Amino acid sequence: MRAHKAEIRLTADQRQQVLKTLGVGCHLYNLYIATNEERYQQGLNFRAAQCFRPMGQPRIRPGESMD
């Protein structure tokens, strides 16, 4: 098995968008962990990632736009 190294050269706008996207993912992960920890302390069941939806967020069906 071989490893290949690739370099991605982003424009300033693309770099900013990637950083925003990663920041949102990090925030949601931390929120998910905190929510499950709180549920555990209350004696409730673990909530799977597929069922996790922050309070107040609309459900988005496949093919729908968030706009």
C-alpha positions as CSV (number, residue, x, y, z in Angstrom):
1,M,0.0,0.0,0.0
2,R,1.3,3.4,-0.9
3,A,0.6,6.8,0.6
4,H,0.1,9.8,-1.7
5,K,0.5,13.4,-0.6
6,A,-1.7,16.1,-2.2
7,E,-1.6,19.8,-1.7
8,I,-4.7,21.9,-2.0
9,R,-4.2,25.6,-2.9
10,L,-7.2,27.6,-1.8
11,T,-8.1,31.1,-2.6
12,A,-8.6,33.4,0.4
13,D,-12.4,33.1,0.0
14,Q,-12.2,29.3,-0.2
15,R,-10.0,29.2,2.9
16,Q,-12.4,31.3,4.9
17,Q,-15.3,29.1,3.9
18,V,-13.4,25.9,4.8
19,L,-12.6,27.4,8.2
20,K,-16.2,28.4,8.8
21,T,-17.4,25.0,7.8
22,L,-15.0,23.3,10.2
23,G,-16.0,25.7,13.0
24,V,-19.6,24.8,12.6
25,G,-18.8,21.1,12.6
26,C,-16.8,21.5,15.8
27,H,-19.5,23.5,17.5
28,L,-22.2,20.8,16.6
29,Y,-20.0,18.0,17.8
30,N,-19.4,19.8,21.2
31,L,-23.1,20.5,21.5
32,Y,-23.9,16.8,20.8
33,I,-21.5,15.6,23.5
34,A,-22.8,18.2,26.0
35,T,-26.4,17.2,25.3
36,N,-25.8,13.5,25.7
37,E,-23.8,14.1,28.9
38,E,-26.8,16.1,30.3
39,R,-29.2,13.4,29.3
40,Y,-27.0,10.8,31.0
41,Q,-27.0,12.8,34.2
42,Q,-30.8,13.0,34.1
43,G,-31.0,9.3,33.7
44,L,-32.2,9.4,30.1
45,N,-31.1,7.3,27.2
46,F,-28.2,8.1,24.9
47,R,-29.3,10.0,21.8
48,A,-27.8,8.7,18.5
49,A,-26.2,11.2,16.1
50,Q,-28.8,10.4,13.5
51,C,-31.6,11.5,15.9
52,F,-29.8,14.6,17.2
53,R,-31.3,18.0,16.2
54,P,-30.5,21.1,18.3
55,M,-33.7,22.7,19.7
56,G,-35.4,25.2,17.5
57,Q,-33.7,23.8,14.3
58,P,-36.1,23.0,11.4
59,R,-36.1,19.5,9.9
60,I,-34.6,19.5,6.4
61,R,-35.8,16.8,4.1
62,P,-33.5,15.3,1.4
63,G,-33.6,17.6,-1.6
64,E,-34.8,20.7,0.3
65,S,-32.8,23.9,0.5
66,M,-32.1,25.6,3.8
67,D,-32.8,29.0,2.2
